[in-house]
Amino acid sequence: MRTLKITLAYDGTRFVGWQRQAEGDSIQGLVEDALAQFEGAPVMVHGAGRTDAGVHALGQVASASVSFTHSVDTVVRALNARLPGDIRVLEVADAAAEFHARFSATSKTYRYQLRTGGVGDPFTRAFTWQMPESLDVDAMRTAAGLLVGRHDFAAFQSTGTDTNSTVRTIFRSEIRGPDQAEGSPLLTTGSAPPTTGSAPLMFEVTGDGFLRHMVRAIVGTLVEIGRGWRSVESMTQLLSGGTRAQAGATAPPHGLFLVRVDYD
């Protein structure tokens, strides 16, 4: 058997998420079905992050154990020929036998895209959270910086989630413009005319792990800070024993991207 490391990008708009579900198309299910045509048997594919319905990826990583001997370049071409156009395999590489896309990861980077202004951009509406009012970006930047370090993120985890620990380490947390973004700067695509007053913003965060809906809950809280509904200091309070009910609302899924997964 050989272990493959598969890097993918996808538009998650129409999918039920990464994980295979009883109903609906999932990225995992479609990739497994495509690989099974090579293997002649079912293939289990493990993803680095279980992105939810409507969430996108610029650099999702998956691993799979297979026995076929096709070259990695052949596998890339063949998978893309079998997958729908909103899922693309960017790279396939042979990995060590013990490699696991999720458990071998040392960090992940997520991006959340926002746009402010009275008129939205029809070309990026599926990839950004549009809000009509302006935001206090300086306050949001200060609050985002408070996330860096090792903290208890229980206030940003969806209720009813079963996990051993809610403590995570954040290495980087920034509010950035499209010219500073990692990977594909989607907000520059189809940019709205200046007359709309539409301003693009990106929240980018890198950490050793993330709880379910953690990034979207953080974004919802940052937006409430930007709207003046809560203080910058409330972020520190949430990281010191806050509850989910005390944090902001969960931001919609369509603005979220898994940008990159890093390994040793």
Number of C-alpha atoms within 10 A of each C-alpha: 10 13 18 23 23 26 24 20 20 22 20 26 16 13 20 19 22 28 20 17 12 7 7 11 17 21 26 20 19 18 23 18 20 19 23 15 14 18 15 10 11 14 19 16 23 22 24 24 20 18 23 19 18 21 26 30 23 22 25 26 27 21 23 22 19 19 12 13 11 9 11 16 11 10 21 18 15 16 21 16 13 15 16 12 10 14 20 19 22 16 17 22 16 14 16 11 12 9 18 22 24 20 12 14 18 13 20 24 23 23 29 26 26 22 28 20 19 14 16 21 19 10 14 20 15 18 24 25 21 22 16 13 12 15 20 14 17 12 18 24 19 17 25 23 16 17 21 18 14 14 18 17 24 22 24 31 24 17 13 6 10 11 9 6 10 16 15 18 18 22 16 15 23 20 23 18 16 15 9 11 18 15 11 11 14 15 25 13 11 11 16 21 10 8 9 13 16 23 18 20 20 23 23 25 22 22 20 16 18 22 18 17 20 19 23 23 22 25 29 19 28 32 23 20 25 22 17 14 12 16 16 21 13 16 24 15 14 20 20 14 13 18 16 18 11 13 24 22 18 19 21 17 23 21 24 29 26 24 23 20 24 16 12 6
